């Protein structure tokens, strides 16, 4: 409610709002699965989790790795027998596949290829991995080259994906450098676009995120004996950080995954407040 960047983005019509809702619903379903549900219901909850994950992927394809991550969290931290945990992990994957299947079927009818996410991953990947890449998004090359005039959408996607991979193979050092630049843009406490950085607003954002980071760390420390909870709340942030170290980096992509971290920050605020109260009472005695 008081985060400056969240306030600024809330008035814009972006897919982040839908994605944030889907992300939180996925985490709620996974949290319920980790609470050792009845043997008869865990399969249903896992499959539902997969369906919710697939629907969220349709909003933001970068959420697709969460299918494997959530399955891994269940296998590692679930309180059920190992065989049951593995089955639940598999059901998450099956549920996601079922949710994506109608979209993939539609794409097959239109393009002749089974595409489960989108045909934009190639240009998006090339946007972050080419000779002139800076870590920020600049799709001018797409309009200038106009390869869609000579290729199908599927061929265009494959064309740019191949060029991005060729760049990585030929320039491993620059690729690593770009990864850190993108991470810096993703983690930036204030807007890094030209014309929006600097000034009093940037100072306020920096102070806000400094406080938030301290509270997040305090919350994670207070939950150190509940690693499943920390993993559940921190994994979306780490996933998107890694994804956008490959594609392009921007604060915009971080905002949705701040919501789970805010839960850790709330835990940190409570734990620090309780510690301060205990110290005050001890000193008073």
C-alpha positions, 0 to 999 in steps of 0.5 A: 500500500505504501510502495512508491513503485507499486502505487505508480504501476497500479494506475496503468493497464498492464498484464502485471495485475492479472499475473500477480493475482494468478501468482498469489493463487498458485502460492496459496494452493501450493501452501495448502499442499505443503500443509500435509493434506489428507491422503485422499485430497492431496492429488486433487490439490496438486492437480488444481495447483498445476491447472492454476499454474498453467492459467497463469503461464497463459498470462506470463510465459515466464511463469512456466518454470514454476511448474518444475519449481513447485513440484520440487518444493513439494518433493523436498519439503512435503510431509507426505511419504516420498512416493506421494510427494513424487506423485503430487509433483507429477500431477502439478506438471500434468495439470499445467499441461492440461491447462495449456493444451487448448491454447497449444491446440489452437496454435497448432490449427493456426500455425501447424505447430504445437506451441504451448506458450507464445511465438514471441520468445525468439524476438524477446530472447534476441532483444536481450542477446545481440550485438547492440543489446544493453540489458534494456528492451529495444525492439526497433530491430524487429520493425527495421528488419521486418522479417515477417514479410518473408517468414511465417510467425513460427519461422520468425520466432525460430530465426531470432531464437537461433540468432540469439543462441549464436550470439551467446556461443560466439560471445560468452563473456559479453553474455555474462556481462549482460546477465549482470547488467540485466540483474542490476536493472531488475534489482534497481530500487528506482526507475532506471529509464532515461528521464525517470531516474534521479531526483527526490523520487529515486531517493525515496524509492531507495530508502523504501527498498532498503527498509523492505530488504532489511525486513525481508531478511529479518523475516527469513531469519525468523522463519529459518526453521521453516524452510518450506515457507521461505522457499515458497515466498522467495522462489518466485523472486529468484525465478524471475531474476534468473529468467530476466538475466537471460531476456531483458531486465526491468523493474517492471518484471520484479513488481509482481514477485514483490508481493510474496516477499512482502509477506516475509517483510511482514513477518520480519516486522512482527519479529523485530517488534516482538523482540523490541517489546521483550527487550523493553520489558526486560529493561523495565524489570 
